[in-house]
């Protein structure tokens, strides 16, 4: 499947079948729990802000902050975000660092220096290069955006703690795999690693309270 193609229901089903044939443990997840949700998000500035908020905290905590933000900024555009001062952002739960990160993102999008609308036609490497120039945006944030907002089929967030925990349990490993080990262990799932990631999250969520799902 070409890298720029977004997942569809048809390619998602096909990818699940390929993965089940490749890996009996993934087949077991599919058989036991059924297919995972496709888990999609709207591409754009608001989703990137939400993913930044999710860095290294529980999804529940990040969602609470994002909900409060959406309550005071009805349309979450970069321009509207930039009207908020530090006190307002801290008051709804932003850390000092995340104020800096999200303001930096808002600045480059508002100025036209970064055009998120062009990402749908760009390859993964070019997107990663553009986003990682910004303070506070690393591989995990880019991976989640590529996987969920752009629905790219072969993205695997190797720095995601939940995926590491899930793979350790699924494969009965003595220690939790490092990001480098995760990447090596998942290469044979190409070009459907984004679907494999969804299967592992599905498995993780069935074994743990979803509030514990955190990204690194």
N, C-alpha and C positions, 0 to 999 in steps of 0.2 A: 504494500500500500504506500503510495507516495507520501512523503513527510508532511506536505502542506494540506493534505486532505483532512477534513474534520471527520470525527467518528459519526456514523449514522447508526440507526437501529440495526440495519442490515449488516454493516461492517462490525458492529459491536458483537452481534450474535456469532458472526463468522470467527472473529477473534477469540471469543470464549471457547468455541469448539476446537480451534487450533491449539490453544493453551491446555485444554483438558487432555488432548492427545499427547502433548509434549511432556506434561508433568502430572503424575498421578495424584500428587497432593493438591494441586489446583483443581483437578477433576473432582476430588473428594469434597472440597469447599462447595463447588458448583452443585454437586449431587445432594449435599446435606442442607445447604442454605438457599439454594436457587441462585439465579443471576444477581449480581450486585446492581445497585442503582447506577445510572450513567453519571450522576452527579455533575451537573453543569452549572455555570455561573455566567452572568451577562458580561461580555467583554467591556472593558473601559476603566476609567479612573476610580469609580466607587469600589469596584471589585479589588483593584490593586490595594486601595486603602484598607479594605477588609482583610486581605491576606497579610499585609504588614502588621495589622493589629493581632493577627493570629500567631505571629512569630513567638515561639518559646512560652506561650501561655495556653491554658485550656481553651478549646473552641467555645465553650459556654461563656467564659469571661470575655473573650474577644467579641462574641456576638452581642453581649450586653452593652459594651462600649459602642459598637457600631450602631446598635438600635438607638442609643441615646444621641449619637451624632446625627442619625437620620431624622430624629425628632426635632433637632434645632436647625438643621439644614435640609429643607424639604427636598430640594433638588441638589444632589451632591455632585456639584461640578467643581473643578479646580478653583474657579473664580470665587464661588461661594465659600469654599473651604478656607481660602486665604483671607476672608473677612473675619474669621474667628481669631481671638487673641489667646495667648498662653493660658490665661486664667480660665477661659471658657473651656478649652480643650482639656486642661487638667481636671476641671470640675466634672467632666463626663468620663474620666478614667484614662486619658492618654498619659503615657509616661513622657518625661522630658525628651528622651531619645526618639520616641515615635512621633512626637510633635515635629521634631527636626526632619525625620524621614518623610513624613507625609507632606510637610510644607515644601520640601525640596522637590518631591514628585509633582505637587500642584504647580509649582513655579515653572517647571520645564514643559508641562502639558499646556498650561495657560499661555505661555509665550510662543507656543508652536514649535519649540525646539524638539519635543518628542511628540510624534503623532501615533497614538495608540491605534487609530483606525487603520493604519497601514500594516499592522501586524498580521492580519489575515492572509496577506500575500507575501509575507517574509518567511525565510527559513528560520529554524530554531536557533542556529548559531548567531544570526544577525540580531534576533530579538534579545537573546541572552546578553550579547555585547552591549546593546543599547541600554537595557535595564540595569545591568550591573555597574554601569558608570555612576549610577545614583547611589548616594550614601544610604545604607540601610537595606539595600536590595541585593540579596545573594542568591545562590543557586536554588535554595528551597523555595523562595518566593517566586522566582521565575518558573520553576517546575510546576508549582501549583497553578499558576496563571496559564501556562501552556496546556496543562492537562485538563483543567476544568473550564476556563474561559474560552480557550481556543480549540479545545477538544482534539488536541494532537494525539495520534494513536500510540506513539512510541516514547513517551516521557516517563521516567521513573524517578521520583524524588528520593534520591539515595540518602538524603539527610533527614528523612522523616522518621521520627522516633516510633510512631505506631507501626510503620512498615517493618522496621527492624525487629520490634517485639513480636509482630505477627509471624515473620519468617523464622525467627528463633524457635517459636512454639511449634509452628507447622513442620519444621524440619528436625525438631528435637535436638537443637544445637546446645552445647554446654554454655556458650557465651553469646551475648548479643552481637550480631555482625556489625562491623564498622561500616561507614558509608562506602569506603573502597571495596570492602568485601561484598556489600550489597550489590554494588554495580557489577562486580565480576559474576556473582551468583545468578544475576538476572539477564545476562547477555543472551542466553539461549532462548529467551522469551520474545526476542525481537521478531517482527516489528510491532508487537502488541503489548509492550511493557506497561502502557497506561491502563490497559484493561486488567493486566496482572495486578497492578497497584490497587485497582478498585476491588478486585477479588480479595486481596490481603486486608484492605480496610474493612470490607464486609465481614471477614473472618475475625478481625480484631474487635470490631464492634459487637459481635455476637459473644465474645469472651470477656468484654470489659464494659464498664459504664462509659458511654460516649463522652461524658465530661472529661474523661482522662485523656482523650485524644489530643495530643499536642504536636506541634511542628517545631522543628529546630532549624 
